[in-house]
């Protein structure tokens, strides 16, 4: 099993409000080894819909620093390992609205022998297409549904007691959701067929389309 850290990320917020909470759960050798989270000051209005979903109010969040103060944390994490999420389009889109790209970082989609680097937040691992491909035919691939189907709810709640702030230990809270996705990713390594899977293979299987997978596999030939 590879030991490269994988940083599983979840953001609460929208293009309108900006990121109002982040959560990061770092996975090393199928274990959550570190977590990071806080509420962030909005850059715009938090809609009624978003407020009802994540429970963060402008009066509460406006007393906090904005997300853009976390450049050192997120650029530093990306330098040592790839990012992951459940349905990465949301997280990838939101982080690019703040910083279009990080410092030059290793390209973890390439072979382990490669020293290629790129100033890109991706390629990401994505537990949504991973579970769709590995476990076809499930009724739902939503985060909460997968946690329940694979018997991870008790483990998630136990870890949330240790890592998540009081009042933020439920779905649609950034660190709670990041940890849910991290547990889904970690349990894949317990599958006999996947325990020797490479990081590159996981990234390729995370691609949302065959075209993206073909593009990643062509990198070996360039």
N, C-alpha and C positions, 0 to 999 in steps of 0.2 A: 504493500500500500504506500502510495506517495505521501510525503509529509509537508507538501506545500500548503500554507494556510489558505483557506477559502473564506472570504468575508461575505457573509449572507446579510443583505441589506433590505430594509423596508422603510419607506417614507410615508408619512401621513401629510396630506396637503393636496394642492392642485396647482395648475398654471396660474389661477387667479390669486390664490393666497400665498403661493410659494410653499416651500417645505416648512411645516409647522411642528414636525417631530421626526426624529430619525432613530432608527435602531439598527445596530450591527451585532451579529453573532459570528465570531470567528471559529471556524471548524478546522482542527488539525487531527489527522488520523482518526476520523469519525467521532471526535469529541468536541463539544463546545468548550473552548479554552479561554475566551475573553468576550466581554460584551461592552457596548457603548450605547448610550441613549441620552437624549434630553429634548425638551420642548423648545421650539425656536420662534422668534418673533415673526409674524406674518409680514409679507411685503405688500399684501393687498387684503381685500375683504375675505373673510371666511364665510362661505355660503351656508344657508340654513341646512342644506342637504349634507354638506361635509361635516358641519358641526354635529348633526344628529348621528353621523356615522362614527367619527373618531372622538367626539366628546371634548374637543379642545375649543375654548372660547377665546375671543380676541383679548378680552380683559386680562385673562391669565397669561396668554402667550406674549402679549406686548411688553411684559416686564422682563422677558428673556432676550438674550443676544440672538441676532439673526443667524440663519444657517451658514451664511457666507464666511462666518468666523471660524469655520471648521476645516478650512483648506488644509492645514497641516495634518490633521487626522486622516482625512479621506485620501489625500495624495500619498501620504505615508503608507497607509494600508494597501493602496493599489500597487505600490512599488514592490511589495513582498508577496502578493498573491492576487488571484483574480477575484472579481466580484461575482455574487450570485444573488438571485431573488426568485420569487414565485411570480411569473409573468413579468419579465424584466423590462418590457416596453415602458411601464410606468416609471420605475426607478431610473432607468437609463435616460428617459426623456426629462425627468425633473432635475437630475444632477447636471445635465448639459445646459439647462437654463441658467444655472449659477456659474458653472465653469465649463466651457466648451470641451476642454480636454485637461488631463493631468500633466505632470512632468513626464518625461520619457521613461517608460516602464517596460519590463519584460513582456514579450508576447507569449502568454501561456498556451495559446492555441497551437504553437509550433512544437516540434519535437524537443525532448529534453536536452538534446545536444546543441540545439540552436541557441545563439546568443542574440537573436533578433529583438529589437525594441521598437516601441511605437508610443506616441503620445495619444493614448486612447483609453477611455474608461472600460472598454470591452477588449476582447469578446467575453461575454458573461456566461456563467452557468445558469440554467433556468429549470427549476424543478417542475414547472408546468409541462413543457414538451417532453422532458425526461420521463415523467410518469405516464404521459399519454403514449409514448413509444414503448416503454417497458411493460406497462400494464394496460393494454388496449381493452376497451369494452366496459370500463367502469362507468357508473351512472353519472358521477360528477368528478371534476378535477379541481374544484375549488379548494383552497387551502384548508379550511375547516373540515370539509368532507374527507379529504385525504388523511388528515390527522386521525379522524375517527375510524375510517376504514382500516387503517394499518395499526390501530391500537396504541397511538402515541399521546392521547389526551392526558392521561394521568402523569406521564413523564413530563409533558410540556408544562402542566400546572405546577408540578413539583419544582422544576427549574425556574419557572416564573416567580415563585416565592423567594428564590435566592437572588434573582437578577433584575426583575422588573420593579419599577417604582410602585408604591402603593397607589391603587386606583388605576393602574395601567397594566393590569394582568388579565387581559381579555383580547379577543380578536378586534382588529382595527386599532390596536395600539402598536406602535412601531416595533419596539423590541420584542413584544409577544409574538407578533407575526413573523419577525425575522427569525426568532428561535423556532417557531413552528416549521418554517422552511428549512432551517438548519437541521432539524431532527429528521425531516423527510429525506434530505440529502444524505445524512449520516447513515440512516438505516439501509440505504442502497448497498453500502459496503458489507452488510451482513448477508447479502444474497450470494450464494456460491458462485453464480455465473459472473458476478460483478466485483468480487473482492480483489481481483487483480486488474480491474479497469484502470486505464491511465487517465490522467487529468485531461490530456488532449482528446481522448475518446468522449469523455463526459461533456466537454465543451462542444464537440462536433454534434453530439446527440441533442444538445440544448438548442441548436439552431432551429428557428421557427419554420423553415422551409427547406425543401430539397436543394434549392438554388444556393442558399446560404451554406448548407453542408458541403456542397460541391466546391464552393469558393474556399472554404476552410481546408478541404483536403488538397486542393490545388496548390496551397502555399508550400507544401513539401517539394513541389516541382519547380518552384521559382528560384 
